[in-house]
Amino acid sequence: QVQLVESGGGLVQPGGSLRLSCAASGRIFSMYHMAWYRQAPGKQRESVAAITTRGSTNYADSVKGRFTISRDNAANTVYLQMNSLKAEDTAVYYCNAVEYFSRSESWGQGTQVTVSS
C-alpha cells in the first residue's frame, strides 16, 4: 500500500480558495488512480474529484467549475484546488489511492476544511 498525507485544510470565508495537497510515499505513484473524498458531519463520505493514471479527471456535480484536481507524478503529489468555496463544502477531505493492477486501496488521515464567515 501507499502512505498518504494530506495538508492544506483550514478556515476560509465563503467565496475564498484553498489548495489541498496529498503526498504519497512507498510505491510508484504514477501507477495509482487518485481521488479526493469528503465527509461532512452526519453525512456519508462522498467522492469529490478523481484523476486516473493517464490524467483523466471527473468531478462531482456539486464542485464542477469550482474545484480542480491535478497530479505531479515527479513530486508524488495530488492536489485539489478549491475556488468559490461555499459553506456546504465544509467537511473533512480525504485523499484516496487505488493501485492500477491490484486495485488495492489506501486512505489518508483527512484534513478539515471549514467555510464560514
Secondary structure by P-SEA (a helix, b strand, c coil): cbbbbbcccccccccbbbbbbbbbccccccccccbbbbbcccccccccccccccccccccccccccbbbbbcccccbbbbbbcccccccccbbbbbbbbccccbbbbccbbbbbbcc
